[in-house]
Amino acid sequence: MDKIDTIDAQILDLLQRDGRIKRKDIAEAVGLSIPSVSDRMRKLDARGVLTGFHGTVNAKRLGHDVMAFVFVQSTGSDHYAEFIETVSALDEVQELHSVTGDGSHVLKVRVRTTTALERLLAKVQAVPGVRGTRTSLVLTTHKETAYLTAEPMVLSSLDD
């Protein structure tokens, strides 16, 4: 049975809060040696719990002032794989989710201008199987995080 214990959960918490934290500091915080922390991190990576280390950039500082959620209505599942592949390849699309309710997919997109958003929407609407889109512009973001609380547990299957 694949699981994480209290120390693994502490390591995950520390890494999520500061991706640059030194292994020495993690070791001190969890009461292990540096090699033990390195081994645990390697195992968390191998088991698909850690999926990478990324820098977080300020989108506005890079000129990407427009964030929107695009709700996509499809004509059915005939073009599902093509839609996923095509839309996933668009750099402006930060997230792509299959959903229930109104529409079949939700996209989180960031662009520089509303003109760029209009061009992106035209690309999405041109994908075979797309019946239409509905877009909501974000005015203010009050919270945006990828942080997840980690606790001792049996890991879920990657197939779930």
Residue pairs with C-beta under 8 A, 6 or more apart in sequence:
1 154
2 47
2 154
2 155
3 152
3 153
3 154
3 155
4 12
4 44
4 49
4 150
4 152
4 153
4 155
5 152
6 152
7 30
7 31
7 32
7 40
8 40
8 44
8 49
8 150
8 152
9 150
9 151
9 152
10 29
10 30
10 150
11 26
11 30
11 37
11 40
11 41
11 44
12 44
12 49
12 50
12 150
13 149
13 150
14 21
14 25
14 26
14 29
14 30
15 21
15 26
15 41
15 50
15 53
16 146
16 147
16 148
16 150
17 147
19 53
19 54
19 55
23 34
23 37
23 38
23 41
24 34
26 37
27 33
27 34
27 36
27 37
30 37
32 40
41 50
44 50
47 155
48 158
49 155
59 65
59 67
59 110
63 112
64 110
64 111
64 112
65 112
65 113
66 110
66 111
66 112
66 113
66 114
66 116
66 117
66 137
67 108
67 109
67 110
67 137
67 138
67 141
68 108
68 109
68 111
68 117
68 135
68 136
68 137
68 138
69 106
69 107
69 108
69 109
69 135
69 136
69 138
70 106
70 107
70 109
70 121
70 124
70 133
70 134
70 135
71 102
71 103
71 105
71 106
71 133
71 134
71 135
71 136
72 83
72 103
72 104
72 105
72 106
72 107
72 124
72 130
72 132
72 133
73 102
73 103
73 104
73 130
73 131
73 132
73 133
73 134
74 80
74 83
74 103
74 104
74 105
74 129
74 130
74 131
75 129
75 130
75 131
76 129
78 129
79 127
79 128
79 129
79 130
80 129
82 127
82 128
82 129
83 105
83 127
83 128
83 129
83 130
84 96
86 127
87 93
87 96
87 105
87 107
87 124
87 127
88 96
90 120
90 123
90 124
92 109
92 110
92 111
92 116
92 120
93 107
93 108
93 109
93 120
94 108
94 109
94 110
95 106
95 107
95 108
96 105
96 106
96 107
97 105
97 106
97 107
98 104
98 105
99 105
99 106
102 134
103 134
107 124
109 117
109 120
111 117
111 120
117 135
117 137
121 133
121 135
124 130
124 133
125 132
125 133
